[in-house]
Amino acid sequence: MEKFVPTEIINAHGHYHPGELEQVADRWQAAGLKATCLCGTSEKSNAAVLACRKQFGKLVVPFGYVDMEAGGGGEVVDRLCEQGFVGLKFLFAPQPYSHERYFGIYERAAELKMPAIFHTGWAAGAKIKRSLNMMPSELEAIAKTFEDWKIVAAHLGNFWAEDAVGVMEHHANVFFDLSGGFIRKQAPSWLRSLFLRQPDRNLRTIEEVVDHSLIGKLVFATDNPPLEELLEFYVNLLNWLEVPVEIQQKVYYGNMATIFSEAGYELE
């Protein structure tokens, strides 16, 4: 199989860094970047994300940080939508993601078709109350309740990657990215094992098969590192797994393009 390198890329999960896009936008666009989902991580950075959108136009798809500590219901989503955010970013959850106090937020986001990015897995920092609140399995009740609401979950759950793959496998509206230090530190054989399936459940034939259709539920994302660094990682992994080109194209571009189309957002 000839090594595939994408020519069209949507970054499903990135963060604002002062002055970064001014320095790299031309280079990243030359590498195939069509849009980057820029996420706020505080009310202050939300304003900076909107300023980047104004400066760079459709290259930036703004995702507004939701202050889960402050609580609130659908009015939180309405306010972010009115400000110009296309999607929402969830992290720093003081209660488990599936806690009933948040369902008013999720319900309104689903009504407005605003896609969401959820941090999943372990995280450090003073704002993190309990990483278990952000386990991939916490998305199950949300995905079941709002079956048409598109969710992108970051980092493949980190330590809970098997849970992440299970949630992704059984819920059509949930996608995961492979960003984050933990996932990229793991042996390729471990990553491959997450997507292995046994065709014969009674083991009459012992066979390990990589489920390429399940890999097709992934999306490309950088989180914090430079685009070139994550692109090299994805290209090397997906080609090593011999993922068909048409599925790789979904990972790099197609999945997010479809999510935006269903939300009524035009990339061009």
Secondary structure, DSSP 4 states (H G I P E B T S, - for coil): -PPP--S-EEEEEEE--TTHHHHHHHHHHHTTEEEEEEE-SSHHHHHHHHHHHHHHGGGEEEEEEP-TTT---HHHHHHHHHHT-SEEEE---SS-TT-GGGHHHHHHHHHHT--EEEE-S---STT-S-GGGG-GGGHHHHHHHSTTS-EEEEGGGGGGHHHHHHHHHH-TTEEEE--SHHHHHS-HHHHHHHTEE-S-TT-SS---EE-HHHHTTEE---BSS-HHHHHHHHHHHHHHTT--HHHHHIIIIIHHHHHHHHTT----
